[in-house]
Amino acid sequence: MDASPSINSSYRPAQGVMYQIPKPAAHEALQKLVSSCFQDYRIYQPLEGQKVLTPLSKGTFHLLVHPNPVETGYLVFSPRHTPVWMNETLRRSNVIRMRLSTAMHTTTAVFAASLDRSDGILWLEDVLSWNGADYKAYKTFTERRKMMKQFLEHHWMPDDRATGGLHIRVANYQPLSNFEKVYKESGWTVLDLCPEMEGRRRFRCKASGGIDSSLVAQVKAVTGLPDIYELWSADEICVGRAAIQELSLSRTLKTDITQKIIYAEVEWNLNFQKFRIIKLLPGSVPRSPMARFESSKKMAVASNANANANANEASVE
């Protein structure tokens, strides 16, 4: 197997994924385990705008491209518990069912893993700790990647049925030479720069107008329908219609839209199956591409399903 494994993914509906939350005692125990493994348990340091170019001149990095919004977190293995994915804040977690070797049932390990709820994929990114050893602090990225290869070859058997519909995949890193080309494209939501040197955080750049920051569209009036507007993406495609609920915003928009081009931050309302205009933005803010509007709808569906699952689990408790 190649030292940098790649499993390409295509879209699969994620509505069928059942996200199970662990028992409170298990969550607390694994929360303490992660805290004890690292002096600094933050994985990423955010970068904005042109600041993303600064680290490139200060070391060797590996590029990771996320087309969809992802939640950063840890995949935690412990002898006493089923594997659990835990958000980077350590406040939220989900049970992850995997087919593992006998050795993994006596192993304590922590991986960096990002959860894409819109496509129902858990991306395995890095081996941060193994049996108490802080690999993040003392091993280079290439050395940690070799540990990921050993995990794939000897300790894990992929089985989407066993995971309850969640697809577990291995992150595909690219050479840094691809950065400038990818950075100019619109088909990404998050870019991660992973340092080769040990003991350093990753850098994360979010796309302007991306779902993780804001969803931005040009607003155009619809003749004969007050307070209903068409939304146009960076691709010059109409991505749907939006409504306004605030009276002051309605008045401002009616006045301004006849005089100038209007951009706005919007969000998908799952109940009404429409976008809602949140606030008006200056024309200098980049619009989001069509793909991110579609992702926002899928994210809303996935988040709602997860909230319902958590509520059901809590009622059982």
N, C-alpha and C positions, 0 to 999 in steps of 0.2 A: 504493500500500500504506500502511496506517495506520502511524504512527510507533511504535505499541506493538503489534506483531503478536501475534496469539493463535492458537494451534493447540490445540484441545481434544483430549484423549486419552481413550480408553476402554481397559479392560484387554485386553491381548493376552498370551497365554502367552509367557514369556521363555525357556523351556527350549531353544528352537532357536537362541538367540543364541550365536555362537562368538566368545568373547573371546580375541583373539590378543595375546600380549605381544610388544613390540618386541625387537630384538636389544639385548644389553647396551650396546653402543657407542652405539646410537641413544638409548636411555634416558638414558645419562649425558650425552650432548650436549644433549638437550632439557632435562634437569634443570638444567644449567649456564645454558642460555638463559633459563629462567624466573627463576632466581636473579639473573641479571644485569639483568633488566628492572625489578625492583622492589626498593626498599630494604626493604620489608616485604611478604613474599609470602603472609602469612596473609590470607584473605578474610573470615573471620567472627570475631566476638567473641561468645562464648556469654553468654546472660542466663538467669537462673532466677527463677521465681516472679514476684512483683510488681516485681522489678527491671526487667522488660521494659517497664514503663510509664514509666520515667524518661527514656529518650531521646525519647519522643514530644513532650515539651515543649521540646526543644532544637533543633528544625530540621524540615525537610521530609523525609518518608520515603515510600517506595513499598513496598507489601506484596506478598510472594510466599509463596504457600501450597503446601506439599508434603504431599499426602495420605499418601504412602508414605515410608519411610526412604530417604534419598539419601546418596551419597558426594560430598562437595564436592571440586572439583578444577578443573583447567585443560584447555582444549582448545588444543593448541599447533600452530601452522602454521609450517613452516620450509622454505626452498627445497630443502634436501638430504634431507628426510625426509617420509614419509607422515604425515598428521595423527595426533597421539597425544593421548589423554586421560590426564592425570596426576593422581593423588590429591594433595590439598592438602599432604600430608606430603612430596611429591616422591619417595616411595619405591616406589610401584607405578604401573604404566601399562599402557594397552591401545591397540593400533592402531585407528584409526577411519578407515574407508574412505569417502570422500565424492566426489561429482561436483562439481568446482570449476572456476572459470574459469581461463584461461591466466595471468591476472594473479596469482592466488593461489599459483601455483607458483613465483613469484619474490618472494613476500611473507612477512615474518615477523610473526606476530600471536599474541596470547595472549587467549583468552576465558575468562571464568568459566563453568563448566559442571558440572552435577550429574548423577550417574549413578544412576538408579533400576534396580537389577538385578532387582527383583521383577517389574516390568512391561517390562523391556528397553528403557528410554527414556533417551536422553541429552538433558538440557535445556540449551539455550543461554541464558545469563542476562545476560551483560554483555561488552562489549569493553574489556579492560583495557590492552592494549598493541598498537600498530600500527607496524611498521617502526621499532622502537626508541623510539618516543614513549610515555611512560608516561601513558596516558589516565586511568588510575585516580587519578593525582596531580594532573593539570592540567585535566581536563574534568569537567563536571557529569554526573550520571546521564542527564539529558535529552539532552545532547550525545552521550554514548556510545551512547544508544539510537538516535540518528540514524545512527550508524556501523553499528549492527546492521541497520538498515533497508537501508542501501546494500549490505551483505554479502548480505542475502536477495535483493535485487533484481538484483544484478549478478554475484555470485561463487559462488553455491551453488544447485545443482539437487537438491531432495530426491529420494532414491531408496532406499527401504528394502531393495531387493534388493542394491544395491551395498554396503550396510553389513553384510551377512551376518546380517540379521534384527534388527539394532539399529535402533530408531526414533529419529530425531533430530528434536526438536521445539524450538520457541521458547517460553521461559517467559512466562507471562501474568501480568503485574503488575496489582495492584489498587490503588485509591486507599486511603490510610491511613484514611479514614473508615469503611472496612469492618472495621477491626481489632477493635474491641470486640465486634462481632457474631461474627466468626470465632473470636476468642479463647475465647468461651463455648461454642462447639460442640465436638464430639468427633471430627469427621471430618478431623482434620489430625494430622500427626506432627511437622512442623517449620514454624515461621513465620519468615520472614526480613524484616527491616526494612532497606531499602536507602536510604542517605542520598542526597539530591539533591546535597549539597555534595561537591566533589572532595576527594580526599585522606583520606577517612574509611572505616574498615572498616564492613562490614555487621554488624548484630546478629542473632543467631539464638536463637530460643526453642524448646525441645523440649517436647512435650506430656508432662505428668505421667503416668507409667505407659506412655509410648510405647516403641516398640521400641528407639529409640536410647538410652534410659536403662535402662528395665526393662519387662518385660511382666508385668502384675499382674492377678491374678484372685482371686475368693473361692473357697475350697476347701471342698467338701462331701463327706462320707464316702459311699461306695457300700456298701450292705448286703451282707454276705457276701463281700466282696472286700478282704482286708487289703492295705494299702499302695497301693490304687487309689482315686483321688479324682476327683470331677467338678470342673470349673473353670467358674466363672460370671463373665461379663463385666460391664462397667458398664451394658450394655443389659439386664441380667438374662436373658441367654441362655446356655445351656450350650454352651461352645465345644469340649468334648471331655473326655477323661480324662487324668490325669497319674499317673505312678509316682514312687516314692521309692527312691533307691538307698543313702542314708546311714542307718545304723542309729540314730544319735542323733536325727536329724531325724524318723525314723519314730516313735520313742518319744515325742518331744515333741508331735508332731501328734496321736497317739492320745489323749494326755492332754488336750490343750487343746481339741480339736474338740468334745468333749462339753460344754464349759463356756462357750465364746464363739465369736463369728464369727472365722474365720481368713482372712487375706489372705496371698498368697505371690507371690514372683517366680518365673516359670517360663520355660522355653525349649523350643523344638521340637526333638525328637531325630529326625533324618532316618532313622537306621537302624531305630529301633523304631516309627516313625510314631506317636509319642505325645509329649505334653509331659512335661517333667521338672521337678519342684519343686526349685528351687535353695535358697531360704531363705524363712523366714517373715517377714512384715512387719507393722508396726502398722496398725491399722484406719484411721489418718488418711491413708494413702497412697492416692491415687485409683486405681481400677481402670481397666484399658484397655478400650476399646470392642471389639466383636466384629471389626470390620474390621481391627484391628491384629493380632489372632491369626491371621487369614487371611493377612495380609501377611507375618507371621513365617514361615509355612510356605513361601510363595513365595520369600522371601529365602533360606531354607535351601537350597531346590532350586537357585536361581540361584548361590549361593555355592559349592555343591558342584560345579556344572557348570564354574564358572570355575576352581576349584582343579584339577579334572581336566584342563581345557584347558591350564593353566599347567604341570602335570606332564608332559603330552604334549609341550608345546613344549620344556621343559627336556631331555627325553630325546632330542629331535631335535638340540638344540644339542650 
